[in-house]
Amino acid sequence: MRAYHITGSIPRLRLVELPEPSPGPGEVAVAIRAASLNYRDLLQAASQPGLIPLSDGAGVVRAVGEGVPGWRVGERVVIGFMPGWVDGGFSQARQATALGGDGVPGVLAETVVVPAEALVRLPDAMSFEAAATLPCAAVTAWAALFERRPLLPGETVLLLGTGGVSVFALQFAKAAGARVIITSGDDAKLARARALGADITINYRTTPDWPALVLAATDGLGADLAVDVAGPATLNDTLRATRHDGRISLMGVLTGFEGAVNTAAILSRRITLQGIYVGPVAMLRDVVRAAPQPLVDQVFPFEAAEQALAVLAAATHTGKLVIRVAGDAAD
């Protein structure tokens, strides 16, 4: 079968021929039809030479191993980001099963083998391209809004940027009856966000003091919930734009991993700062049931995987980038 390996240099990917994998007991082989990219894939591409990349894939059951009831060849499925985290609390062991990183092969291959418990059935109306965008970005957005202290109708949500997580969070928040404020440095991206239902859009390049606009739009109180996908460079501004007793879902590393944090704002305003790292297979099942309409910016053929990573690195897209691995992504 064809697959990609990370090179650890430029070009980032190398197309290789590998033996067709067979499922063992409790496992299922999936013929991948589509895979989507996340910012995490750029980090892994710089540090995991020889690994099959990407965590998010959807396809068709090709073979079923022993002791796997309930699955049939030909069923349409999407694979959970962490196959070992089916439900329940998070743990180091469950985190270690994340696909496409830290030594765990990913989904940028014609066939992958995963535990049967990692699979979620797809509705007939959902294409493989759409399904492939869900395991990381959509589940992360769902966790950010609903996992610990669920977003309520009428609350105000602040979203940073217009990448995959933020666009999914915009859709989920509007469906939940919330008011959405979203930022971007690109007016064209903000226009797309308004078309998806954003109530207030802010260009942080033309308005560097964007927290002031958030406060003005909330009667000086701030957002009830903020979703920060950038990290250290934006967190203090996000704290300023969040109300007393509000909360911030933090999952972003776009600006790195370290930086000064205004802990006084967290303490004095009793803000809950919660780290988000995707979610279990059970949450992916909830997301599939919710049937979001992913915003797919571009679809690349399998042979253009390196180009897809380059577009991801340039950050010129809105929403998700998808690679069509084989066949018709809607078949």
Backbone torsions as a table, in degrees:
resi	resn	phi	psi	omega
1	MET	NA	159.3	175.7
2	ARG	-90.3	144.0	176.2
3	ALA	-155.1	168.4	175.5
4	TYR	-110.9	144.0	170.4
5	HIS	-115.0	144.4	172.1
6	ILE	-71.9	137.6	-179.0
7	THR	-93.8	-26.6	-174.7
8	GLY	84.3	4.1	178.9
9	SER	-147.1	-159.1	177.3
10	ILE	-112.8	128.1	-1.3
11	PRO	-64.6	153.8	-173.8
12	ARG	-76.0	-24.3	-172.5
13	LEU	-125.7	149.3	175.7
14	ARG	-131.6	127.7	178.7
15	LEU	-77.7	129.1	-176.8
16	VAL	-132.0	163.0	172.4
17	GLU	-105.7	127.7	-179.2
18	LEU	-128.6	156.9	175.8
19	PRO	-61.8	145.8	176.8
20	GLU	-66.8	123.5	-178.1
21	PRO	-77.9	148.7	178.2
22	SER	-117.7	141.5	-178.5
23	PRO	-74.7	141.1	173.0
24	GLY	-94.3	-169.8	178.0
25	PRO	-56.9	132.5	179.0
26	GLY	77.9	5.8	-175.7
27	GLU	-116.8	163.4	178.1
28	VAL	-134.8	138.5	172.2
29	ALA	-92.8	131.9	-178.1
30	VAL	-119.2	125.8	171.7
31	ALA	-80.3	110.8	-175.1
32	ILE	-73.6	129.6	176.2
33	ARG	-101.5	-35.1	-179.1
34	ALA	-151.3	149.0	176.9
35	ALA	-137.9	147.2	179.2
36	SER	-118.0	161.8	-175.1
37	LEU	-105.9	150.0	174.7
38	ASN	-133.1	159.7	179.2
39	TYR	-55.7	-34.9	177.4
40	ARG	-51.8	-33.2	-177.3
41	ASP	-65.0	-31.0	175.2
42	LEU	-66.2	-40.5	178.8
43	LEU	-64.6	-43.2	-179.7
44	GLN	-68.1	-34.8	-178.9
45	ALA	-65.3	-20.2	179.3
46	ALA	-91.4	-6.1	-171.0
47	SER	-140.4	2.4	-173.9
48	GLN	-128.9	57.6	-178.9
49	PRO	-59.9	139.1	178.9
50	GLY	88.8	-4.4	-177.7
51	LEU	-94.7	144.5	169.7
52	ILE	-73.6	124.6	-173.5
53	PRO	-89.3	177.4	174.0
54	LEU	77.3	139.7	-176.2
55	SER	-105.3	-19.3	-167.2
56	ASP	-111.8	112.3	-179.0
57	GLY	-145.4	154.0	176.5
58	ALA	-137.0	150.8	-179.0
59	GLY	-175.5	-148.1	-173.3
60	VAL	-125.0	136.8	176.4
61	VAL	-62.4	122.7	-178.5
62	ARG	-100.1	-36.0	-179.4
63	ALA	-155.2	150.9	-177.2
64	VAL	-122.3	130.2	179.5
65	GLY	-80.1	177.7	-179.9
66	GLU	-66.8	146.8	175.8
67	GLY	71.0	29.7	179.7
68	VAL	-120.4	88.9	178.1
69	PRO	-79.4	152.9	169.7
70	GLY	90.0	-4.0	178.3
71	TRP	-117.6	141.1	-179.7
72	ARG	-127.1	148.3	174.4
73	VAL	-58.2	135.1	179.3
74	GLY	99.0	-11.4	179.2
75	GLU	-70.5	143.3	-179.0
76	ARG	-88.9	129.7	-172.1
77	VAL	-142.6	161.5	168.3
78	VAL	-124.9	148.5	-172.1
79	ILE	-104.7	135.1	177.6
80	GLY	-65.9	146.3	-179.1
81	PHE	-58.5	-43.4	177.7
82	MET	-118.3	94.9	-176.5
83	PRO	-57.1	-25.0	-180.0
84	GLY	-85.7	-4.4	178.2
85	TRP	-109.8	89.5	-176.6
86	VAL	-85.0	-41.5	-179.2
87	ASP	-165.6	173.6	176.7
88	GLY	82.9	-164.5	-174.4
89	GLY	-74.5	166.6	-178.7
90	PHE	-86.5	151.1	177.8
91	SER	-154.3	164.5	178.7
92	GLN	-62.3	-39.3	180.0
93	ALA	-64.4	-40.2	179.2
94	ARG	-70.1	-38.4	177.4
95	GLN	-61.0	-34.8	-176.4
96	ALA	-68.2	-8.4	180.0
97	THR	-93.6	3.0	-178.2
98	ALA	-59.0	130.6	-176.7
99	LEU	-72.0	147.2	172.0
100	GLY	74.9	26.0	178.7
101	GLY	-168.1	158.9	176.7
102	ASP	51.4	43.1	175.1
103	GLY	85.8	-2.9	-179.9
104	VAL	-96.8	117.9	-178.7
105	PRO	-57.6	145.3	-179.8
106	GLY	-98.7	-153.8	-168.4
107	VAL	-113.6	6.6	-179.2
108	LEU	-83.9	66.6	-177.8
109	ALA	-153.0	161.1	-178.6
110	GLU	-71.7	-27.7	176.8
111	THR	-141.7	137.7	174.2
112	VAL	-130.8	155.0	176.7
113	VAL	-116.7	128.6	-178.2
114	VAL	-139.1	161.4	173.8
115	PRO	-60.4	142.1	-178.2
116	ALA	-58.4	-31.5	-178.5
117	GLU	-68.4	-12.2	-179.2
118	ALA	-82.4	-7.2	-172.1
119	LEU	-95.7	145.3	174.1
120	VAL	-127.3	130.0	178.8
121	ARG	-68.4	147.9	178.8
122	LEU	-103.3	142.3	170.8
123	PRO	-67.9	151.9	-176.9
124	ASP	-58.8	-31.1	-175.5
125	ALA	-78.2	-10.2	-175.9
126	MET	-94.8	123.0	179.2
127	SER	-73.5	161.4	175.9
128	PHE	-64.8	-35.5	178.5
129	GLU	-61.5	-45.6	179.0
130	ALA	-65.2	-44.8	-177.6
131	ALA	-62.8	-35.8	-177.5
132	ALA	-66.7	-16.4	179.6
133	THR	-84.5	-7.2	-167.8
134	LEU	-87.5	-38.8	-166.6
135	PRO	-58.1	-37.2	179.9
136	CYS	-99.5	-63.7	-171.6
137	ALA	-65.2	-48.4	-176.8
138	ALA	-69.4	-40.8	178.3
139	VAL	-66.0	-39.0	176.7
140	THR	-61.3	-44.2	178.4
141	ALA	-62.9	-41.9	179.0
142	TRP	-61.5	-45.9	178.9
143	ALA	-62.6	-39.8	-178.3
144	ALA	-63.0	-32.4	-176.1
145	LEU	-94.2	-33.7	-166.0
146	PHE	-125.7	-12.4	-167.7
147	GLU	-67.7	-49.2	-170.7
148	ARG	-102.7	-52.2	178.6
149	ARG	-129.8	91.1	-167.1
150	PRO	-57.9	141.0	173.4
151	LEU	-59.9	138.4	-177.7
152	LEU	-111.8	153.6	175.3
153	PRO	-56.6	138.4	178.8
154	GLY	89.5	-13.1	177.7
155	GLU	-75.9	158.9	179.4
156	THR	-103.8	129.0	179.3
157	VAL	-111.6	133.4	173.9
158	LEU	-105.2	124.5	179.5
159	LEU	-117.6	134.0	179.3
160	LEU	-101.1	122.8	176.3
161	GLY	82.1	173.5	-177.7
162	THR	-127.9	33.7	173.4
163	GLY	-79.2	-171.0	-173.5
164	GLY	-58.4	-47.8	-178.7
165	VAL	-62.7	-46.2	-176.5
166	SER	-65.5	-38.9	180.0
167	VAL	-68.3	-41.2	175.1
168	PHE	-63.5	-42.6	179.1
169	ALA	-61.5	-36.9	176.1
170	LEU	-59.9	-47.3	-179.0
171	GLN	-64.8	-45.2	-179.0
172	PHE	-65.7	-40.4	-178.4
173	ALA	-65.7	-42.2	178.9
174	LYS	-66.1	-39.0	178.3
175	ALA	-64.4	-26.8	179.7
176	ALA	-86.5	-0.3	177.5
177	GLY	86.4	20.8	-179.3
178	ALA	-93.2	162.7	172.7
179	ARG	-95.3	135.1	-172.9
180	VAL	-119.9	128.3	170.0
181	ILE	-111.7	130.0	-177.6
182	ILE	-132.8	144.4	-179.6
183	THR	-114.0	155.9	173.1
184	SER	-165.2	160.8	174.2
185	GLY	-96.5	11.7	-174.7
186	ASP	-133.4	119.0	-178.0
187	ASP	-63.6	-34.6	179.1
188	ALA	-64.7	-39.5	177.5
189	LYS	-66.8	-37.0	177.6
190	LEU	-66.0	-34.7	177.6
191	ALA	-64.3	-39.4	177.9
192	ARG	-66.3	-36.7	178.0
193	ALA	-64.9	-39.7	177.5
194	ARG	-64.1	-37.8	178.4
195	ALA	-64.2	-25.4	178.4
196	LEU	-88.2	-2.9	174.9
197	GLY	116.5	1.1	179.0
198	ALA	-57.9	134.5	-177.8
199	ASP	-82.5	-38.7	-179.4
200	ILE	-136.2	132.6	177.5
201	THR	-120.9	142.5	-176.8
202	ILE	-133.6	126.5	174.6
203	ASN	-88.9	109.8	-175.4
204	TYR	-74.5	-14.0	176.3
205	ARG	-77.9	-44.4	179.4
206	THR	-82.1	-18.1	177.5
207	THR	-129.6	79.9	-178.0
208	PRO	-58.9	-31.0	178.0
209	ASP	-89.8	56.4	-176.7
210	TRP	-66.2	-27.7	176.1
211	PRO	-59.4	-30.0	178.5
212	ALA	-63.7	-36.7	178.2
213	LEU	-70.1	-35.9	176.4
214	VAL	-63.4	-44.1	179.1
215	LEU	-63.8	-41.0	179.8
216	ALA	-64.0	-33.8	-178.7
217	ALA	-80.0	-7.1	-177.4
218	THR	-124.9	29.3	178.9
219	ASP	56.0	34.8	176.9
220	GLY	80.2	2.3	-175.1
221	LEU	-87.9	-42.0	-174.0
222	GLY	103.6	169.7	-178.3
223	ALA	-72.3	148.6	175.1
224	ASP	-71.4	-37.5	-179.1
225	LEU	-141.9	131.6	175.3
226	ALA	-117.9	141.5	177.2
227	VAL	-114.9	106.7	-174.8
228	ASP	-102.6	110.5	-179.2
229	VAL	-101.0	1.2	-174.7
230	ALA	-98.4	-42.7	177.5
231	GLY	104.0	-140.8	-168.6
232	PRO	-55.2	-39.0	-175.2
233	ALA	-70.3	-19.6	-177.4
234	THR	-115.1	-13.4	-169.9
235	LEU	-60.2	-40.4	-179.6
236	ASN	-66.4	-36.9	174.9
237	ASP	-66.8	-38.3	178.0
238	THR	-63.8	-40.9	176.0
239	LEU	-58.8	-42.8	-179.9
240	ARG	-63.7	-31.1	-176.4
241	ALA	-91.0	3.4	-178.2
242	THR	-106.8	139.2	-173.5
243	ARG	-74.1	165.6	170.0
244	HIS	-56.6	135.9	-179.0
245	ASP	64.7	17.4	175.7
246	GLY	-85.2	-173.7	179.8
247	ARG	-141.8	154.1	178.7
248	ILE	-126.1	125.3	172.2
249	SER	-94.8	115.8	-175.7
250	LEU	-111.0	121.2	175.2
251	MET	-140.0	2.8	-171.0
252	GLY	-91.4	142.3	173.3
253	VAL	-129.1	21.3	-177.3
254	LEU	-60.8	-27.7	-179.9
255	THR	-109.1	20.0	176.6
256	GLY	105.7	-166.2	-174.6
257	PHE	-118.5	-12.1	-174.4
258	GLU	-130.3	150.5	177.6
259	GLY	167.7	161.0	179.7
260	ALA	-69.5	135.0	-180.0
261	VAL	-120.8	134.0	179.4
262	ASN	-77.3	81.5	-177.9
263	THR	-65.2	-25.8	178.2
264	ALA	-61.0	-38.0	178.9
265	ALA	-65.9	-39.0	178.8
266	ILE	-63.3	-45.3	-175.2
267	LEU	-73.8	-50.8	-172.4
268	SER	-69.6	-26.2	-179.7
269	ARG	-105.0	4.9	174.9
270	ARG	54.2	47.0	179.9
271	ILE	-86.0	135.3	175.1
272	THR	-89.8	118.0	177.9
273	LEU	-105.9	110.6	-174.8
274	GLN	-115.6	127.5	175.3
275	GLY	-78.4	137.2	-179.9
276	ILE	-120.7	127.2	174.9
277	TYR	-132.7	83.7	-179.9
278	VAL	52.3	-135.5	-176.4
279	GLY	-179.0	175.3	-175.1
280	PRO	-78.1	172.1	177.3
281	VAL	-59.6	-35.4	178.9
282	ALA	-61.0	-35.2	178.1
283	MET	-71.3	-37.0	174.6
284	LEU	-59.7	-38.0	177.5
285	ARG	-61.7	-41.1	177.1
286	ASP	-62.9	-40.9	-179.4
287	VAL	-65.0	-44.9	178.2
288	VAL	-60.2	-40.3	178.5
289	ARG	-63.1	-35.2	179.0
290	ALA	-70.6	-19.7	174.6
291	ALA	51.9	59.0	176.0
292	PRO	-66.3	163.5	176.5
293	GLN	-106.7	92.1	-174.7
294	PRO	-59.8	142.7	174.1
295	LEU	-91.3	102.6	-179.3
296	VAL	-98.4	116.7	-176.3
297	ASP	-77.0	-47.4	-179.8
298	GLN	-146.4	149.5	173.5
299	VAL	-120.0	127.1	-177.2
300	PHE	-110.7	145.9	171.9
301	PRO	-69.0	160.2	-178.4
302	PHE	-54.7	-37.9	-177.2
303	GLU	-70.2	-13.4	-177.6
304	ALA	-107.0	29.1	-178.5
305	ALA	-60.5	-37.7	178.9
306	GLU	-63.4	-39.3	177.4
307	GLN	-63.5	-39.2	178.7
308	ALA	-61.1	-42.7	177.7
309	LEU	-64.3	-36.3	178.7
310	ALA	-65.3	-40.3	177.0
311	VAL	-65.9	-39.8	176.4
312	LEU	-59.6	-43.5	-179.4
313	ALA	-65.9	-33.6	-179.3
314	ALA	-73.8	-20.0	176.9
315	ALA	56.5	38.5	177.9
316	THR	-94.8	-3.8	-174.0
317	HIS	-91.7	163.7	171.1
318	THR	-120.4	129.8	-178.1
319	GLY	83.4	-131.2	-168.7
320	LYS	-117.5	152.2	172.1
321	LEU	-111.2	135.2	-174.3
322	VAL	-127.6	143.6	172.7
323	ILE	-110.9	124.0	175.5
324	ARG	-84.1	113.8	-173.8
325	VAL	-82.1	-45.4	-178.3
326	ALA	-159.3	149.4	172.8
327	GLY	69.0	-170.8	175.1
328	ASP	-82.8	122.2	-174.6
329	ALA	-62.8	-11.6	179.9
330	ALA	-106.2	1.9	-173.8
331	ASP	-77.3	NA	NA
